[in-house]
Amino acid sequence: MNLCFILSVFFFLMSFFFFWVSLGCINLIYFIEFNILSINSCSIVMTMYFDWMTFMFLSVVFFISFSVICYSNYYMMDDLNINRFILMVFLFVFSMILLVISPNLISILLGWDGLGLISYCLVIYYQNIKSFNSGLLTILMNRVGDVALLLSIAWLMNYGGWNYIFFLNFMYSNFNSSMILFFIMLACFTKSAQIPFSSWLPAAMAAPTPVSSLVHSSTLVTAGVYLLIRFKNLFFVNSSFIFWGVLCSVLTMFMSGLNANFETDLKKIIALSTLSQLGFMMSVMFLGGFNLAFFHLLTHALFKALLFMCAGVIIHNFNNLQDIRLMGCVGKYSPFMGVCFMFANFSLCGFPFMVGFYSKDLILEMMLFINNYNILLMVLIFFSTLLTICYTFRLIMFVILNNYNSLSLNFLNDKSWGINLSLVGLMIMIIFGGSMISWIIIPTSSLIFLSVYLKILPLVMICLGSFMGYTLFFLKFSSKFKKMMFLKNVFSLMWFLPVVSSSVVKVSVQLSSSFNKMDQNWVEFSVSNKIVDLIKFKGCKIDTMFFNFNKLINLFVVLMFFWIFFII
């Protein structure tokens, strides 16, 4: 646990050093190879790739992992299997590290599959019917991306190796590079839950809250964004995919922001906010701002981890209630938790001088400054940002500032010092981390010349979004609004994506069982399956037969004993 914090500080200093050296003529990169096994002319080599981006992302991953593990020791202290849980969290972080440092698609596949498998184990951790259904949807949806990554590995053989980092500058606009980019985009879209693969992300909320804090901040869902940033050179020569990438990411951002304003489950609202921010990063990346997308990836990881940790404590204090309509007075009875929750939400909104402000405000101003995009695209991006501020202030009104609406017996307090100490580090980074990261990634100030109206547009959006959230909070008391609650059932279904995804999963499972029968040969189908059916349906008779057989053996042993005794 302490090692995670030490490694986080070390990697942060290394990223600072590598970036400042790279500002000169030399782009400082370390490429390390370990020869694992050599047989004649064949060798199995483990490769690692280190530059300033790798060190920066590893620093954030280790820092959030340190906070989550400290948080889990107190949050799940009553769990009988807490050691198994901590071990799975370590394996989860190790899979993400393997993905981050790998310039080779084979080793990336190991980390990629490790993230998928361990996330499935963590989603079904509580072992109830809801978690099993969510885990099945999660792993089968991510399996599409695993197959796409395997196909990209097959197409990369046309270049003579799997170290994609060497071939990015030589992949010209041809059929091979187009197919590799298509499969990489498909894999990243499933892992980052973009439309039409968005349904698994809110379903994964069945996992324990520390897992959600880790997954939604710096590990599972950010793997797709990080991998696309590594393949950024392919977008310059294969621009035909940019339109579809921007369309899917902007629609994901708009859909998740719209649904979050009509959702009442606390964890699902935060999960939909993650989906919205992932769509925001993807849209910025497809529009050419790869470094800006990486900047927002780091800042989003910090405040989203704190947001989920605060949500977990609030759910525990309300006796495992997750409906925000039954909450309230958190700011009064748990002032420290209320302050942490407010600051994390302010960062999500892009409130000035919070960690999210430095990346989100810069991205919006750069979009207004370049000003060569489709007007409909710009309207959707800014309106989705407005919806983000709206549901954030609606959440603050329900949880922090609302009257107490639950049972008269409550457990709201700030006495768990272990949990509070695990939140302090993230709280400090939310206040000061944005400026520190921006000074490293953007060492020289960017002069963005805009008119007064465009310059204050992000601030106007914050004010307008907060007013809309305040209005939505008070509309719940209106009788006319209650008659229109059928809109909630339409908007909170994520445009019916969960229904479609569940149907596809059901049909695929049925087809796989049918194909399994077709794939079996006549010996396996006629002999092995008949034996299984005999054991399954004739189990009682077989048990009775074995019981009688055991009695005969015991009788034979007794008779032999008496026979030997009388002979002696």
C-alpha atoms as one frame of an Amber mdcrd trajectory, in Angstrom:
protein
   0.000   0.000   0.000   2.779   2.434   0.927   4.689   1.170  -2.107   1.878
   2.460  -4.344   2.294   5.970  -2.948   6.100   5.874  -3.297   5.836   4.649
  -6.895   3.263   7.345  -7.642   5.620  10.119  -6.506   8.570   8.528  -8.326
   6.681   8.189 -11.624   5.404  11.755 -11.347   8.962  13.077 -11.010  10.106
  10.862 -13.886   7.316  12.158 -16.124   8.306  15.720 -15.244  11.920  14.982
 -16.174  11.089  13.134 -19.413   8.712  15.853 -20.584  11.145  18.705 -20.042
  13.941  16.795 -21.782  11.563  16.060 -24.678  10.919  19.784 -25.142  14.396
  20.045 -26.594  15.733  18.313 -29.662  15.694  14.849 -28.070  12.446  12.962
 -27.541  13.451  10.903 -24.501  12.029   7.363 -24.711  13.184   4.147 -23.044
  12.448   0.879 -24.813  13.322  -2.134 -22.621  13.262  -5.784 -23.686  13.524
  -8.899 -21.516  14.293 -12.195 -23.218  12.034 -14.646 -21.398  12.676 -17.802
 -23.432  14.874 -18.723 -26.413  14.574 -21.960 -28.379  16.891 -22.140 -31.395
  15.943 -19.127 -33.547  12.657 -18.436 -31.714  12.541 -16.127 -28.713   9.779
 -14.855 -26.431  10.500 -11.241 -25.487   8.715  -8.980 -23.019   8.885  -5.353
 -24.159   8.245  -2.189 -22.160   7.879   1.363 -23.447   8.490   4.386 -21.207
   7.961   8.027 -22.115   6.513  11.014 -20.263   2.925   9.934 -21.024   3.509
   6.438 -19.622   5.043   7.782 -16.404   2.310  10.387 -15.938  -0.510   7.873
 -16.342   1.226   5.327 -14.084   1.606   8.026 -11.421  -2.140   8.719 -11.431
  -2.984   4.976 -11.458  -0.751   4.258  -8.456  -1.984   7.283  -6.516  -5.644
   6.369  -6.985  -4.870   2.706  -6.206  -3.213   3.777  -2.956  -6.285   5.816
  -1.976  -8.719   3.048  -2.957  -6.845   0.338  -1.023  -6.692   2.537   2.099
 -10.391   3.233   1.640 -11.228  -0.472   1.165  -9.523  -1.508   4.409 -12.098
   0.542   6.356 -15.049   0.453   3.960 -15.091  -3.361   3.741 -13.652  -4.258
   7.133 -16.693  -6.440   7.949 -16.276  -8.505   4.796 -15.051 -12.037   5.501
 -13.212 -12.190   2.166 -11.471  -8.831   2.296  -8.025 -10.367   1.597  -9.351
 -11.952  -1.582 -10.892  -8.623  -2.551  -7.620  -6.719  -2.026  -5.747  -9.363
  -4.046  -8.169  -8.980  -6.968  -7.741  -5.194  -6.812  -3.950  -5.638  -7.017
  -4.339  -7.967 -10.016  -6.652  -5.419 -11.606  -4.065  -2.658 -11.203  -1.307
  -4.964 -12.485  -3.322  -5.690 -15.653  -3.717  -1.958 -16.245   0.019  -1.381
 -15.737   0.791  -4.137 -18.248  -1.473  -2.453 -20.780   0.042   0.999 -20.221
   3.714   0.047 -20.562   3.312  -2.350 -23.528   4.208  -1.304 -27.081   3.325
  -4.823 -28.220  -0.212  -5.914 -29.052   0.369  -9.408 -27.637   1.292  -8.123
 -24.176  -1.470  -5.510 -24.476  -3.881  -8.401 -25.028  -2.730  -9.951 -21.739
  -3.506  -6.754 -19.838  -6.697  -6.223 -21.852  -8.042  -9.717 -21.067  -6.850
  -9.414 -17.475  -8.941  -6.272 -17.046 -11.985  -7.997 -18.537 -11.683 -11.177
 -16.484 -10.952  -9.532 -13.125 -13.676  -6.921 -13.691 -16.122  -9.808 -14.180
 -14.941 -11.398 -10.903 -15.369  -8.067  -9.102 -18.801  -7.321 -10.601 -20.147
 -10.702  -9.371 -18.393 -10.261  -6.000 -21.642 -10.125  -3.994 -22.970 -13.251
  -5.773 -26.643 -12.398  -6.220 -28.832 -12.595  -9.300 -28.421  -8.910 -10.132
 -24.629  -9.051  -9.995 -24.539 -12.256 -12.070 -26.679 -10.692 -14.805 -24.554
  -7.526 -14.751 -21.340  -9.546 -14.861 -22.546 -11.602 -17.838 -23.516  -8.467
 -19.757 -20.175  -6.842 -18.890 -17.918  -9.692 -19.930 -19.801 -10.583 -23.129
 -19.920  -6.958 -24.247 -16.194  -6.569 -23.608 -15.573  -9.846 -25.415 -16.459
  -8.116 -28.663 -13.542  -5.783 -28.097 -11.250  -8.707 -27.257 -12.090 -10.352
 -30.586 -11.459  -7.046 -32.389  -8.047  -6.775 -30.700  -7.203 -10.333 -31.800
  -8.131  -9.457 -35.377  -5.940  -6.346 -35.240  -3.059  -8.584 -34.090  -3.659
 -10.790 -37.150  -3.661  -7.789 -39.522  -0.513  -6.370 -37.917   1.372  -9.481
 -39.102   1.394  -7.858 -42.556   4.068  -5.512 -41.170   6.225  -8.365 -39.841
   5.779  -7.919 -36.070   3.496  -6.958 -33.216   5.421  -3.961 -31.872   2.964
  -1.439 -33.280   4.962   1.497 -31.891   7.615   0.927 -34.621   5.169   0.823
 -37.513   2.901   3.801 -36.787   5.024   6.187 -38.841   5.096   3.764 -41.792
   1.392   2.860 -41.928   0.132   4.763 -44.931  -3.445   5.077 -46.117  -3.988
   1.566 -47.403  -6.269  -1.361 -46.703  -4.050  -2.894 -43.998  -3.774   0.260
 -41.899  -7.504   0.938 -42.332  -8.415  -2.526 -41.055  -6.021  -2.229 -38.085
  -7.475   1.160 -37.145 -11.041  -0.132 -37.530 -10.451  -3.085 -35.188  -8.562
  -0.935 -32.656 -11.439   1.567 -32.670 -13.967  -1.242 -32.179 -11.975  -2.632
 -29.245 -11.611   0.803 -27.632 -15.292   1.610 -28.130 -16.347  -1.538 -26.259
 -13.879  -0.972 -23.421 -14.809   2.716 -23.065 -18.553   1.959 -23.452 -19.342
   4.184 -26.414 -22.570   3.796 -28.386 -23.724   1.079 -29.183 -21.791  -0.631
 -26.347 -22.840   1.732 -23.554 -25.220  -0.521 -21.634 -22.616  -2.473 -19.658
 -21.172   0.517 -17.792 -24.215   1.346 -15.585 -24.805  -2.403 -15.132 -21.288
  -2.787 -13.694 -22.437  -0.759 -10.654 -23.255  -4.106  -9.022 -19.573  -4.243
  -8.008 -18.434  -2.915  -4.593 -17.996   0.854  -4.488 -14.152   0.789  -4.141
 -14.057  -1.205  -7.387 -16.327   1.348  -9.070 -14.012   4.107  -7.874 -11.029
   2.369  -9.453 -12.785   1.238 -12.647 -14.386   4.582 -13.508 -11.336   6.705
 -12.765  -8.078   5.254 -14.042  -8.301   1.609 -15.101 -10.908  -0.284 -17.118
 -12.907   2.361 -18.995  -9.888   4.595 -19.613  -7.949   1.784 -21.318  -9.766
   2.403 -24.607  -9.022   6.139 -24.557  -5.365   5.537 -23.725  -4.912   2.970
 -26.512  -6.492   5.275 -29.091  -4.115   8.060 -28.018  -1.210   5.690 -28.702
  -2.583   5.017 -32.220  -3.074   8.715 -32.970  -0.747   8.673 -36.006  -3.141
   6.398 -37.899  -5.911   9.016 -37.775  -3.823  11.444 -39.818  -3.648   9.018
 -42.767  -7.057   7.346 -42.336  -9.418  10.242 -41.797 -12.486   8.310 -43.017
 -13.076   6.918 -39.500 -13.080  10.317 -37.810 -16.680  11.153 -38.749 -18.102
   7.945 -37.273 -15.928   8.232 -34.191 -17.067  11.806 -33.516 -20.707  10.883
 -34.153 -20.718   7.936 -31.725 -18.807   9.798 -29.003 -20.967  12.945 -29.148
 -24.172  10.879 -29.106 -22.808   8.961 -26.103 -22.123  12.227 -24.305 -25.579
  13.594 -25.104 -27.433  10.373 -24.225 -25.711   9.867 -20.875 -26.187  13.505
 -19.833 -29.889  13.363 -20.711 -30.422  10.100 -18.813 -28.571  11.274 -15.703
 -31.034  14.159 -15.265 -33.895  11.653 -14.904 -32.051   9.006 -12.873 -32.546
   8.580  -9.115 -29.906   5.946  -8.273 -26.806   7.663  -6.844 -24.224   5.258
  -8.282 -25.909   5.160 -11.691 -25.869   8.956 -11.913 -22.113   8.949 -11.291
 -21.682   6.065 -13.766 -23.577   8.034 -16.416 -21.349  11.022 -15.686 -18.336
   8.784 -16.403 -19.974   7.776 -19.682 -20.499  11.435 -20.531 -16.874  12.332
 -19.796 -15.616   9.376 -21.830 -17.680  10.617 -24.759 -16.195  14.072 -24.222
 -12.626  12.690 -24.294 -13.337  10.601 -27.393 -14.897  13.515 -29.274 -11.954
  15.793 -28.433  -9.530  13.096 -29.523 -11.240  12.490 -32.871 -11.210  16.241
 -33.497  -7.412  16.222 -33.179  -6.799  17.203 -29.526  -4.959  14.073 -28.373
  -2.878  15.800 -25.679  -5.953  17.676 -24.451  -7.872  14.391 -24.235  -5.011
  12.885 -22.215  -5.001  15.956 -19.948  -8.728  15.566 -19.286  -8.210  11.832
 -18.745  -5.856  12.579 -15.851  -7.995  15.273 -14.246 -11.169  13.197 -14.633
  -9.482  10.254 -12.885  -8.782  12.336  -9.786 -12.215  13.840  -9.174 -14.162
  10.738 -10.278 -12.301   8.540  -7.772 -13.173  10.975  -4.966 -16.783  11.198
  -6.156 -17.296   7.441  -5.988 -15.597   7.128  -2.612 -17.846   9.812  -1.152
 -20.884   8.131  -2.701 -19.921   4.833  -1.046 -19.701   6.443   2.398 -23.033
   8.218   1.866 -24.720   4.947   0.845 -23.331   3.229   3.942 -24.500   6.037
   6.203 -28.005   5.806   4.736 -28.134   2.087   5.524 -27.420   0.997   1.911
 -30.041   3.241   0.318 -29.071   4.483  -3.138 -32.175   6.526  -4.035 -31.238
  10.214  -3.888 -34.876  11.146  -3.130 -34.462   9.470   0.294 -31.271  11.346
   1.165 -30.468  14.798   2.447 -28.656  16.800   5.139 -25.269  15.237   4.389
 -23.667  18.690   4.574 -25.170  19.240   8.026 -24.434  15.899   9.718 -21.264
  14.938   7.775 -19.575  18.254   6.948 -16.244  16.825   5.794 -17.935  14.274
   3.515 -20.232  16.998   2.229 -17.280  19.254   1.380 -15.455  16.420  -0.448
 -18.616  15.541  -2.371 -19.214  19.194  -3.297 -15.627  19.752  -4.485 -15.690
  16.582  -6.602 -18.961  17.700  -8.211 -17.592  21.201  -8.803 -14.606  19.657
 -10.583 -16.993  17.629 -12.740 -18.758  20.848 -13.712 -15.498  22.616 -14.562
 -15.888  25.143 -11.753 -13.029  27.706 -11.853  -9.734  26.611 -10.322 -10.867
  23.062  -9.547  -8.955  20.238 -11.241 -11.587  19.729 -13.949 -11.565  23.416
 -14.885  -8.020  23.363 -16.277  -8.793  20.676 -18.852 -12.476  21.209 -19.668
 -12.314  24.998 -20.023  -9.202  24.755 -22.192 -10.860  22.168 -24.457 -14.015
  24.248 -24.915 -12.017  27.409 -25.644  -9.834  25.564 -28.166 -12.987  24.325
 -29.932 -14.297  27.885 -30.135 -10.884  29.170 -31.238 -10.364  26.702 -34.111
 -13.995  27.159 -35.203 -13.928  24.899 -38.267 -16.301  22.210 -37.010 -19.879
  21.426 -37.911 -22.268  23.785 -36.085 -24.543  20.877 -35.082 -21.547  19.092
 -33.580 -20.590  22.155 -31.565 -24.157  22.610 -30.321 -24.353  18.971 -29.169
 -21.005  19.169 -27.344 -21.873  22.399 -25.522 -25.420  21.273 -24.763 -24.086
  17.986 -23.352 -21.713  19.992 -21.162 -24.705  22.029 -19.991 -26.548  18.787
 -19.110 -23.511  17.683 -17.085 -23.706  20.813 -14.945 -27.482  20.405 -14.662
 -27.487  16.864 -13.231 -24.514  17.675 -11.006 -26.330  20.544  -9.258 -29.496
  18.436  -9.095 -27.451  15.774  -7.287 -25.997  18.356  -4.891 -29.489  19.657
  -4.095 -30.837  16.179  -3.331 -27.897  14.842  -1.317 -26.276  17.854   0.367
 -28.792  20.688   0.683 -32.129  18.852   0.820 -34.044  18.074   3.995 -33.590
  14.655   5.587 -36.050  12.249   3.898 -35.060   8.838   5.238 -35.697   6.902
   8.457 -35.559   8.819  11.716 -32.667   6.619  12.825 -29.614   7.650  10.799
 -25.878   7.003  10.911 -24.625  10.225   9.338 -21.278  11.119  10.899 -17.635
  11.896  10.200 -16.161   9.583  12.821 -14.481   7.112  10.439 -11.038   8.712
  10.436  -9.567   5.932   8.323 -11.902   6.729   5.451 -11.433  10.482   5.928
  -7.640  10.154   5.715  -7.960   8.160   2.480  -9.949  11.053   0.991  -7.565
  13.827   2.047  -4.958  13.035  -0.636  -7.523  13.105  -3.438  -8.996  16.292
  -1.980  -5.590  17.993  -2.114  -5.046  16.847  -5.697  -8.476  18.168  -6.722
  -7.521  21.621  -5.413  -3.879  21.796  -6.545  -3.443  18.926  -9.034  -4.969
  20.678 -12.039  -2.446  23.508 -12.022   0.491  21.123 -11.426  -0.449  18.818
 -14.318  -1.177  21.767 -16.631   2.254  23.289 -15.896   3.860  19.996 -16.968
   1.744  19.203 -20.045   1.374  22.853 -21.151   4.657  24.528 -20.084   4.037
  27.688 -22.114   0.835  29.671 -21.818  -1.593  29.282 -24.719  -2.966  32.581
 -25.975  -6.544  31.959 -27.092  -8.038  35.129 -28.533 -11.838  35.097 -28.408
 -14.569  37.666 -28.211 -15.931  38.592 -24.805 -19.125  36.603 -25.336 -17.289
  33.433 -26.338 -14.727  33.879 -23.562 -17.345  33.953 -20.820 -19.470  31.229
 -22.470 -18.163  28.387 -20.202 -18.915  30.512 -17.110 -22.396  31.324 -18.451
 -22.975  27.606 -19.006 -22.072  26.882 -15.384 -24.579  29.476 -14.156 -27.313
  28.337 -16.561 -26.725  24.630 -15.811 -26.872  25.227 -12.060 -30.163  27.095
 -12.489 -31.551  24.218 -14.584 -30.523  21.675 -11.942 -32.081  23.824  -9.219
 -35.294  24.004 -11.274 -35.362  20.250 -11.881 -35.007  19.668  -8.145 -38.067
  21.779  -7.331 -40.153  20.494 -10.250 -40.414  17.130  -8.514 -42.972  18.699
  -6.177 -45.175  19.899  -9.051 -48.284  17.867  -9.930 -47.852  18.604 -13.644
 -44.338  17.262 -13.513 -45.522  14.076 -11.825 -47.963  13.511 -14.679 -45.050
  13.771 -17.105 -42.981  11.142 -15.295 -43.462   8.800 -18.234 -40.599  10.840
 -19.730 -38.348   9.421 -17.010 -39.092   5.899 -18.194 -38.108   6.905 -21.725
 -34.988   8.948 -20.967 -33.602   6.719 -18.203 -33.536   3.623 -20.449 -30.445
   4.845 -22.333 -32.348   4.848 -25.642 -33.267   1.169 -25.038 -29.642   0.053
 -25.361 -29.806  -2.255 -22.262 -32.865  -4.021 -23.706 -31.182  -4.518 -27.075
 -27.876  -5.613 -25.503 -29.587  -8.116 -23.195 -31.513  -9.578 -26.136 -28.330
  -9.898 -28.195 -26.535 -11.584 -25.275 -29.425 -14.026 -24.819 -29.524 -14.935
 -28.518 -25.720 -15.299 -28.653 -25.712 -17.680 -25.679 -28.445 -19.799 -27.299
 -26.595 -19.842 -30.628 -23.342 -20.790 -28.940 -24.985 -23.838 -27.349 -26.375
 -24.839 -30.755 -22.996 -24.374 -32.462 -21.388 -26.387 -29.667 -23.594 -29.339
 -30.580 -22.787 -28.895 -34.254 -19.066 -28.762 -33.551 -19.005 -32.024 -31.584
 -18.088 -35.236 -33.396 -20.277 -38.347 -33.219 -18.206 -40.046 -30.485 -18.399
 -37.017 -28.149 -22.068 -36.437 -28.916 -23.091 -40.088 -28.582 -20.874 -41.277
 -25.718 -19.758 -38.377 -23.515 -23.085 -36.549 -23.458 -24.971 -39.793 -22.781
 -22.762 -40.477 -19.778 -23.407 -36.956 -18.470 -27.158 -37.401 -18.979 -27.025
 -40.751 -17.200 -25.273 -39.221 -14.205 -27.582 -36.210 -14.253 -30.951 -38.002
 -14.564 -30.127 -41.340 -13.005 -28.195 -39.951 -10.094 -30.404 -41.457  -7.414
 -30.110 -44.952  -8.859 -26.362 -44.621  -9.279 -26.044 -43.403  -5.656 -28.113
 -46.401  -4.483 -25.962 -48.768  -6.529 -22.739 -47.339  -5.077 -24.242 -47.527
  -1.583 -25.065 -51.244  -2.013 -21.621 -51.846  -3.539 -19.990 -50.253  -0.495
 -22.041 -52.457   1.816 -20.876 -55.578  -0.067 -17.246 -54.459   0.239 -17.626
 -53.854   3.982 -19.242 -57.275   4.456 -16.428 -58.940   2.481 -13.781 -57.215
   4.638 -15.507 -58.361   7.878 -15.740 -61.982   6.648 -12.081 -61.987   5.626
 -11.144 -60.640   9.067 -13.015 -63.435  10.850 -11.592 -66.063   8.476  -8.008
 -64.930   9.115  -8.718 -64.760  12.881 -10.019 -68.348  13.055  -7.133 -69.678
  10.942  -4.597 -68.097  13.277
